[in-house]
Amino acid sequence: MSALPDPAGTPLAVAAPPVGTGRTRSAWTALRSNRFALVGAALALLLVLIALLAPVIAPFPDDAGSATHPEIALAKPSGEHLLGTDQVGRDVLSRVLYGTRTSLRIAASVLILAVLIGVPLGLVAGYVGGWLDDVIMRITDIFLAFPALLLSLALAAVLSPSVGNATLAIAATWWPWYARLARGSAVAIRDRGYVEAARALGVSRRRILARHVLPNATTPVLVQASLDVGGIIITAAALSFLGLGAQDPTAEWGLMVSQGQALLATNWWFPVAPGVAIVIMALAFNLLGDGLRTVLDPRKVAAR
Amino acid sequence: MIAVRALEVFFGDRRVAHVPTLDLAAGELVGLAGESGSGKSMTSMAILGLAPALGATVSGSVKLEERELLGLPEKELLDLRGRRIAMVMQSPRGSLNPTMRLGKLMERTLATHGIEKADARDRTAAALADVRLDEELLRRYPHQVSGGQAQRFAIALAVAMRAEVLLADEPTSALDVTVQAEVLDTLNRLRAEHGTAILLVSHDLAVLGRYADRLVVMRSGEVVEQGPTRDVLTAPSSDYTRELVAAVPVIGAARPKASA
């Protein structure tokens, strides 16, 4: 501490955490004490690792693509094919593992699009206010007025069925939530002292939005994003299940469930395996998101 | 330095502040007194050109040296704010962005006004020394400093910008008494050493009486009294000021005034 007389600062300075400790580390400390969040984080990390290492850990990497082995089609689980094979003889385990990649890629793309569209619109609407706020939020309301899955279905049906178009269709229904969320944060932050102070220091509106409003609005967006991963993956699987998303030979869980559903009575492991994968993925990110919501409460972090 | 003439601030049809005349010279500390809602904060916001952003309409004249500030394009106002006219806010830590270390905040504020990096470093060091803060503070986040430190840091920002005018809106009302004196002494030193013109807005007549050269007293948006501090305190001309003065507890008075 300072060698200069500082009667007021000293007691607090002693109690303050060591210099260099930021928000990230205190958030991590809090996360560790929340068991469910920790399980969610571990599962999510595991899923990301599986996605990254799919080519290494999948027993038959080629089966994730267009390879076919009709001679072993619909084989029962065995030492070689732990989860059996599908209708053209591809290893189901390999395809489920590769499906992690597809699902995470869709989720990430949708979230990036939704955040990139929704957050700037919401921040501007909330911070600037007035007629601009009305225009932006009424457009948002129009999108929100349609049931999300129905709108996605309609859009995906209009566009040609593919993973990319399914991503666009889902993003189109997801961004309004981020616009609303960001607007709420911006309205609250607009009147905070540091925004007023920045204005008094001659900081331009654009910079205030980028440096003072945006960084303080990220927490709710981050939490919402992690909570949304599950929903997005389920929606993507639903689109693929209905034939409006991923197409064979893409390894995608929804598509696999649809390919296997007729065989539920005889080869139940084929449709059930990707179904279980969807559940695990959705659960992992919901737990993580819920935990983050508790942990990242800015007041809690600041008080640490 | 600052000359306010016939300043009127309206919210819709309601006049929330009316200041016929207010002058602030270099090195002078003028106290603006009044209870909440008296229009004193609005007056300082109007001087900075921030009142319109709050939905108010402003008329009259506010001059910085020879330059008229009212009606100046936003772009030119942005350049003046912080660089020539700085502000210290009421809430000490609330005025600092919680996601930024103080060093970054200082750096960016200086960069906003186009001050070169090397120059910015020198200015920062000098400004912190001026307000008696250790440079170590720059590595901290706002929640890791005390209220007094935060407020002195806000003053340091103004010093680093070499602002000629400082508007301090209730800078000490959120602080406890010992820390208050520390912040006020810092302000007082600033005008002596740098010739900064300071407008100190406060509801605390005892504080203003001790530091201000001149006092302006406002009530319900009107200036009810204005003059050298001693004259206003010893021979108040308006009933309202008399009441205010009588309400100030006097330390060392022969008897408590409670019975009066």
Interface residues (C-beta under 8 A of the other chain):
Chain A: M1 S2 A3 L4 P5 D6 P7 A8 G9 L12 A13 A16 P17 V19 G20 G22 R23 R192 G193 Y194 E196 A197 A198 R199 A200 L201 G202 V203 S204 R207 R211 H212 P215 N216 P298 A302 A303
Chain B: L48 L50 A53 L77 L78 D79 L80 R81 G82 R83 A86 M87 M89 Q90 S91 G94 S95 L96 N97 P98 T99 M100 R108 T109 T112 H113 R132 L133 D134 E136 L137 R139 R140 Y141 H143 Q144 V145 S146 G147 G148 Q149 A154 L157 M161 L167 D176 T178 V179 E182
